[in-house]
Amino acid sequence: MVRWSPRSTAGTRPLWITAAAGTAFATLAFAVAHHVTGLSRPDVALSLAAHRFADSHPAWLTAMAAATRAGDAAIVMPVAAVAVGLLAWKRLRHSAVVIAASLILIPLIRLGLSVAFHRPRPQDPLSAAHGWAFPSGHTTTAAVAALVAAYAVWPYTRRAWQRGAVVAGAAAWAITVAISRVALVVHWPSDVIGGLLLATALVALITWFTAAFGPPRGGPHTEQARRERDDRSSPTLQERASRSRNTVDPCQPTTSEKT
């Protein structure tokens, strides 16, 4: 049955994240579309600096070429497909829907935006690249994959250090790919910032929509799991009636007192 009203457990935090990241992305996109000097000058300066540094440090260039592959759709998508299959098999449909929807819808939205902005890439790139520049495809894909991976793992973490490790790992993945795209001079710095903001805004929106209207979220430390544990631990009506019958009223005399 389709739900026409959102669950109260969906919360509003994802919507606030979507609003904040979406506003930042819209501001950046406006500056890109209107060739604002305050944006283009730092982009050019950082791209030239990245080119000079890579020319004088071959090991850095090799490391960045390896890091950028973590954002390749040819690598991320098959791994995500396997993850979705495993989650569905384990009946964790909520996480499966979030991952599948994010990695299908967001790249399509990014592709449409890149065609709309048709921003050229930097000249003299140090790696092969195709398509328009803004927003960065590799960065968007890596950020989406990192965010949904952290979201799927989050219900299985309880301690602060575990959640900190999840956040740090996801952030390191996305930021490393973003840096590699600038280091290889295949994107302007604003392209990768746009990719990170776009991914954050849309993943937050998809997680809220799935929590509000989709299947319940699984995991031992979710609100749904806590409610189920509380229901199992609370006595049923029959148990309560049985306990009341077996309870001795101290004001009533016992059989021995009557005799």
C-alpha positions in Angstrom: 0.0 0.0 0.0 1.3 3.5 -0.9 1.8 5.9 2.0 0.5 9.3 1.3 1.8 10.9 4.5 5.4 10.7 5.6 6.4 8.7 8.7 7.2 10.9 11.7 10.5 8.9 12.2 11.8 10.4 8.9 12.7 13.6 10.7 13.7 16.9 9.2 17.5 16.8 9.4 17.9 15.4 5.9 15.7 18.1 4.5 17.9 20.8 6.2 21.0 19.2 4.8 19.4 19.2 1.3 18.4 22.8 1.7 21.9 23.9 2.8 23.8 21.9 0.2 21.3 22.7 -2.5 21.6 26.5 -1.8 25.4 26.3 -1.9 25.3 24.4 -5.1 22.8 26.8 -6.7 25.1 29.7 -5.7 28.1 28.0 -7.2 26.2 27.1 -10.4 25.2 30.7 -10.8 28.8 31.9 -10.6 29.9 29.2 -13.1 27.1 30.1 -15.6 27.9 33.8 -15.4 31.7 33.4 -15.4 32.1 35.4 -12.2 35.7 36.6 -12.0 35.9 35.8 -8.3 35.5 32.1 -9.1 37.4 31.8 -12.4 40.6 33.4 -11.2 41.1 30.9 -8.3 40.1 28.1 -10.6 42.8 29.0 -13.1 45.5 29.7 -10.5 44.9 26.4 -8.7 44.9 24.4 -12.0 48.2 26.0 -13.1 49.7 25.2 -9.6 48.5 21.6 -9.8 50.1 21.2 -13.3 53.4 22.6 -12.1 53.4 20.4 -9.0 52.6 17.2 -11.0 55.3 17.9 -13.5 57.9 18.1 -10.8 56.6 15.2 -8.7 56.0 12.1 -10.9 55.1 9.9 -7.9 52.3 12.3 -6.9 50.9 12.1 -10.4 51.0 8.3 -10.3 49.2 8.2 -6.9 46.5 10.6 -8.1 46.0 8.6 -11.3 45.3 5.5 -9.1 43.1 7.5 -6.6 40.9 8.8 -9.4 39.8 5.3 -10.3 37.9 5.1 -7.1 35.4 7.4 -8.7 35.1 5.4 -12.0 31.5 4.4 -12.7 32.9 1.2 -14.2 34.2 0.3 -10.7 31.6 1.8 -8.4 28.5 0.6 -10.2 29.3 -3.2 -10.3 30.2 -3.1 -6.6 27.0 -1.1 -5.8 24.9 -3.7 -7.8 26.4 -6.5 -5.7 25.7 -4.6 -2.5 22.1 -3.9 -3.5 21.6 -7.6 -4.3 23.1 -8.7 -0.9 21.0 -6.2 1.0 17.8 -7.3 -0.8 18.7 -10.9 -0.1 19.1 -10.0 3.6 15.7 -8.3 3.4 17.3 -4.9 4.2 15.2 -3.3 1.5 15.5 0.2 2.9 19.2 0.5 2.4 18.9 -1.3 -1.0 16.4 1.3 -2.2 18.6 4.2 -1.0 21.7 2.8 -2.7 20.0 1.9 -6.0 18.0 5.2 -6.3 21.1 7.3 -5.4 23.4 5.6 -7.9 20.9 5.6 -10.7 19.1 9.0 -10.3 22.0 11.3 -9.2 24.4 10.4 -12.1 21.6 11.1 -14.6 20.8 14.4 -12.9 24.5 15.3 -13.0 24.8 14.4 -16.7 21.8 16.7 -17.5 23.4 19.6 -15.5 26.8 19.1 -17.2 25.1 19.4 -20.6 23.1 22.4 -19.5 26.2 24.3 -18.2 28.5 23.0 -21.0 31.6 24.2 -19.2 34.9 23.4 -20.9 37.6 21.5 -19.0 41.1 23.0 -18.2 43.6 23.0 -21.0 46.6 20.5 -21.0 45.0 17.8 -18.8 47.3 15.2 -17.3 44.8 12.4 -17.9 42.2 11.5 -20.4 38.8 13.0 -19.8 35.6 13.3 -21.8 32.4 15.4 -21.5 31.8 18.7 -19.9 33.4 19.9 -16.7 30.7 21.1 -14.2 29.9 19.3 -12.0 32.6 16.7 -11.8 31.3 13.2 -12.6 34.0 11.2 -10.8 33.6 13.4 -7.7 29.8 13.1 -7.7 29.9 9.3 -8.2 32.5 8.8 -5.4 30.6 11.1 -3.0 27.3 9.4 -3.6 28.9 6.0 -3.2 30.6 7.1 0.0 27.5 8.7 1.5 25.2 5.7 0.8 27.8 3.3 2.1 28.0 5.2 5.3 24.2 5.4 5.5 23.9 1.6 5.1 26.5 0.9 7.7 25.4 3.5 10.3 22.6 1.4 11.9 25.2 -1.3 12.8 27.4 1.2 14.8 26.8 2.2 18.4 30.0 3.6 19.8 31.2 7.1 18.9 34.5 5.9 17.6 32.8 3.5 15.2 30.6 6.2 13.8 33.6 8.5 13.6 35.5 5.9 11.6 32.5 5.5 9.2 32.3 9.3 8.7 36.1 9.7 8.3 36.3 6.8 5.8 33.4 8.1 3.7 34.8 11.7 3.7 38.3 10.5 2.8 37.1 8.5 -0.1 35.1 11.4 -1.7 37.7 14.1 -0.9 40.6 12.0 -2.3 38.8 11.5 -5.6 37.9 15.2 -5.7 41.6 16.2 -5.1 42.7 13.7 -7.8 40.5 15.3 -10.4 42.1 18.7 -9.7 45.6 17.3 -9.5 45.2 15.6 -12.9 44.0 19.0 -14.3 40.9 17.4 -15.7 38.5 19.6 -13.6 38.5 23.0 -12.2 38.4 23.1 -8.4 34.8 24.5 -8.5 33.8 21.5 -10.6 34.6 19.1 -7.8 33.1 21.3 -5.1 29.9 21.3 -7.2 30.0 17.5 -7.4 30.4 17.2 -3.6 27.5 19.6 -2.9 25.2 18.0 -5.5 25.8 14.5 -4.1 25.2 15.7 -0.5 22.0 17.5 -1.4 20.4 14.7 -3.4 21.5 11.8 -1.2 20.0 13.5 1.8 16.8 14.1 -0.1 16.6 10.4 -1.2 17.3 9.1 2.3 14.5 11.3 3.7 12.0 10.3 1.0 12.8 6.6 1.5 12.5 6.9 5.3 9.2 8.8 4.9 7.5 6.6 2.3 9.7 3.5 1.6 10.3 0.3 3.5 11.3 0.5 7.2 15.0 0.9 7.9 16.7 -2.3 9.2 19.6 -2.6 11.7 20.0 -3.3 15.4 20.3 0.3 16.5 17.6 2.0 14.5 14.4 3.5 15.9 12.3 0.7 14.3 14.5 -2.0 16.0 14.2 -0.2 19.4 10.5 -0.1 19.1 10.3 -3.8 18.2 12.5 -4.7 21.2 10.3 -2.6 23.5 7.2 -4.4 22.1 8.7 -7.8 22.8 9.8 -6.8 26.3 6.4 -5.3 27.3 3.9 -7.7 28.8 0.8 -8.6 26.7 -2.8 -8.2 28.0 -3.1 -11.8 28.8 0.2 -11.7 30.8 -1.1 -8.7 32.7 -4.4 -10.3 33.5 -2.6 -13.5 34.7 -0.3 -11.4 36.9 -3.3 -9.5 38.4 -5.1 -12.8 39.3 -2.0 -14.2 40.9 -1.3 -11.1 42.9 -2.4 -11.3 46.6 -4.2 -8.3 48.0 -2.6 -7.6 51.4 -6.0 -6.2 52.6 -7.8 -9.4 52.0 -7.5 -12.2 54.6 -5.8 -15.4 53.4 -7.4 -18.9 53.8 -5.5 -19.7 56.9 -6.7 -16.4 58.5 -10.3 -17.3 57.7 -10.1 -20.6 59.5 
